[in-house]
Amino acid sequence: MLWEKIGTQEEIVPFLGGAGPHFSYPLDFGIDKAIPDTCELTQVQLFARHGERYPTKSKGAKILETYYKLANYTGTFNQSLSFLDDDYEIFIQDTNNFEEETTLKNTVNPLNPYTGEMDAKRHSQEFLAQYADLLEETPSFAMFTSNSKRCHDTAKFFIDGLGKDYNVSLQIIDEDPSSGYNTLTPRYACSNFNETENDEYVDTYSHKYLSNLAKRLNDENIGLNLTKSDATNLFDWCSYELNARGYSDICDVFTQEELVHYSYQDDLESYYENGNGNSLGATAGSVLFNASAELLRQSDELEQKVWLSFTHDSDLVNYIAAVGLFDDGHKLNASQVPFRDHVYRKSWIVPQGARIYTQQFKCSNQTYVRYVVNDVVIPIESCSSGPGFSCPSDGFFKYVEERIGGINYNEKCGQNKASNATSLTFYWDYESKNYNASLIKK
């Protein structure tokens, strides 16, 4: 029965390119994410990705294209695809759900534990368990989200999970380039930003595993004519069906070798589209990193001590590129999987519902900063001499300067004809401006 299958496929989720359900960062360095004993938490920041969702319109259409090819097959399915003859029903039952967060209302299985709604509510409870003390004096506070509907919905579910003890003002920040750099999605305002600049190199990674997957399924089912593109669609089908149903028979089609290749191909694409492999990846992310650093500098002066923001995975990858937590100075290699030296793993960093926390705490009158990525402390290797492998504040701000001090955003991004907003201000002027951009389904 289906309910017996739920939760039995979590071992493959880290190989799904961040499209499947949320999971904790798999490599635990043994560092407690709790604030070190004798230290006092003074500020916490969160940059989070929206929760589990249905596919986008474009990916949803491709999944359906492959599904219809299978549905029109006149033979009896064998081996890997035999489940399709067992009254299988595609998880896409309403195309209006494309782009949407998975919720208790639109899930195709009421027992599904992976909805974006429940992920956000669990996250808010985990947040309170660790950081509620910071809200004791300011139970009324602001939160921030892009005006993407799924980002907004995640933020709302997070607020719902906090309960009735808090009064949250949700500031909805426009993604449109007209916002300039006063946004949670600064790549859109960067006129020179080009996600496809490295496509020619990324495409040199061998796609033989996709051709082999299609051939294997075709050989098992004479007359079936799956292509390399169909093979790619099967991985998306697996990921989004997990989000919507809690289990996917399609996920059992893949060999472990195919999963490893798919995962690394996704790492390559993300790294060179939005990460440190893109000439403007860190530049786009410097807007959020600079604002984050400024909030830390002003911590003693600011009444609000908790800064929670929700956006997209691409923007988090930009941000992480600027911070440099997973930048070892070596470009990802498209000729082979670098098993021993594989630092940048996109799905580990920005799965659905990703949470990238910045902790600031004080110990004996000295202030320290460190990062927690999906429940695991990720130290700044060049600055980790503080308690709990944190970075002393003087060293941290020196590190910030080294990472982004030389970046001239306006010069590198070019003129933004849609806006003259050249800095991020919403963390400081939200009370007077009350940001309330219209929601977009994107």
Buried (B, 14 or more C-beta within 10 A) or exposed (E): EEEEBBEEBEEBBBBBBBBBBBBBBEEEEEBEBBBBEEBEBBBBBBBBBBBBBBBBEEBBBBBBEBBEBBEEBEEEBBEBBBBBEEEBEBBBEEEEBBBBBBBEEBBBBEEBBBBBBBBBBBBBEEBBEBBBEBBEEBEEBBBBBBBBBBBBBBBBBBBBBBEEEBEBBBBBBBBBBBBBBBBBBBBBBBBBBBBEBBEEBBEEBEBEBBEBBBEBBBEBBEEBEBBBEBBBBBBBBBBBBBBBBBBBBBBBBBEEEBBBBBBBBBBBBBBBBBBBBBBBBBBBBBBBBBBBBBBBBEBEEBEBBBBBBBBBBBBBBBBBBBBBBBBEEEEBEBEEBBEEEBBBBBBBBBBBBBBBBBBBBBBEEBBBBBBBBBBBBBBBEEBBEBBBBBBBBEBBBBBBEEBBEEBEBBEBBEEBEBBEBBBBBBBBEBEEEEBEBEBBEB
